[in-house]
Amino acid sequence: PSTGTAVCAGLTLREGISVVEALRDTNRVQGIDLVELNPSLGNEQDVNTTIASSLEILKSICGYKRSGNFANIKTDLFETLKN
């Protein structure tokens, strides 16, 4: 949520991590540029969610294997709207 260019129905965190894991598994990634992260936008919960999501993506590219779910991080716009 703390981004300058929010996209309705964009990738969920799980989808983003899957993309990053697929790229990582090619063994061809030499760098990563995480863009559109702006902690000056949004409230404290938005900033915390964005930072936590960003860290999960960065950890994934570095080899971290995820397990479980990310129920504490609201990443899906439609799920957020339902609640």
Secondary structure, DSSP 8 states (H G I E B T S, - for coil): ---SS--TT---HHHHHHHHHHHHTTT--------S--TTSS-HHHHHHHHHHHHHHHHHHTT----S--TTS---HHHHHH-
